[in-house]
Amino acid sequence: MPLLTGLPDDIAQEILYRVTPSLLYSVSHSWRNLIYSPSFPPFLSLYALLSSNDNSLVQFLSFDPISSTWSSLPDPHLLHSPLVLRHPSFIARNFPIQSISIADRLVLLAATTHHLFPALSHPLIFNPFTKTWHHGPSFSTPRRWCATGSVGNSVYLASGVGSSGYTQDLAQSAEKWNVLNGTWEKVASLKHGGRFSREAVEAVGWRGKLCVVNVKGNVVKEGVVYDVEKDTWQEMAEGMLIGWNGPTAAMDEDVIYNVDEVKGILMRYDSERDLWESVVEYDELKGAVQIAARGGKVCVVCGGGGSVVVVDVVARPCKIMVVDPPGDMKFVSVHVLPRTSHESKI
């Protein structure tokens, strides 16, 4: 059966490529097959790190927003030690598992072993087009409880603690890696690095800069901004720092979004006026723990990991949908990347 009556399939495909995949999915089996074919531009999906309710198991999965189905990613067997979320010596807190998305890849950068050492000696990279994991180049020094982020095609790590615990040299250090063709190389050091090794934090890539705040939540904090071109650190603008009251991410490295985790308000930063403006208030956003932004959507892991709130910030007014975790799992973190390659969903 032809895709469009009276037209060759190659011409029909060129026409259908311009149609929203969710519309194609609901019309016919042949169109549904088309959107999952290798020739169809991959639509964006939600990638999540989830844990069991007792935190004994962590797993990577992807959520297909067209078919509303979850798929497991291959096990990252390259890990030398299991990823640890809870430790008997730290009953009241989760250990961070730090990952970013860059160049259409998911990159795992830092975690903790049962012996309280850095869990990774290399970045661990997932390619959604091949559905495989592979190692990046070795870190100069493995870290945990550090700042992680990206600008352009480069990954950045700053501060943190290493296998020997806290040292001033490591806490003040920062390094970058160009994921296309590079190895890790040092960049300018932080003047007060010890203040940025207290916990895992986001280094948010924004207009050629990395924005880093040393602690999470609505508390007294410090912020610095790294200029990629000048290789210099400077103090964060006062208004940006004052309003940085929860998890933060940038859309296309151009617009910064932040969730005020106390008030449950999604905010957008206005650099000209150095202030945060409200986008939408939604009660489920209270207690937000992590966010990702891409394709006009801001995806927020809500308190306790019981759901992800997806806010369409392009729509007027904003549209909101909620994604629940599969089974008895709960969300730890999310990213937005192209869908994995897989068979058609009939």
Sequence and secondary structure as in RCSB ss.txt:
>XXXX:A:sequence
MPLLTGLPDDIAQEILYRVTPSLLYSVSHSWRNLIYSPSFPPFLSLYALLSSNDNSLVQFLSFDPISSTWSSLPD
PHLLHSPLVLRHPSFIARNFPIQSISIADRLVLLAATTHHLFPALSHPLIFNPFTKTWHHGPSFSTPRRWCATGS
VGNSVYLASGVGSSGYTQDLAQSAEKWNVLNGTWEKVASLKHGGRFSREAVEAVGWRGKLCVVNVKGNVVKEGVV
YDVEKDTWQEMAEGMLIGWNGPTAAMDEDVIYNVDEVKGILMRYDSERDLWESVVEYDELKGAVQIAARGGKVCV
VCGGGGSVVVVDVVARPCKIMVVDPPGDMKFVSVHVLPRTSHESKI
>XXXX:A:secstr
  SSTTS HHHHHHHHTTS HHHHHHH HHHHHHHTSTTS   EEEEEEEEETTSS EEEEEEETTTTEEEE   
 TT SS   S BTTBTT     EEEEETTEEEEEE B TTSSBS SS EEEETTTTEEEE    SS  BS EEEE
ETTEEEEES BBTTB  HHHHH EEEEETTT   EEE   TTGGGG SS EEEEEETTEEEEESS SSS   EEE
EETTTTEEEE  HHHHHT  S EEEETTTEEEEEETTTTEEEEEETTTTEEEEEEE GGGTT  EEEEETTEEEE
E GGGS EEEEESSSSS EEEEE  STTEEEEEEEEEE        
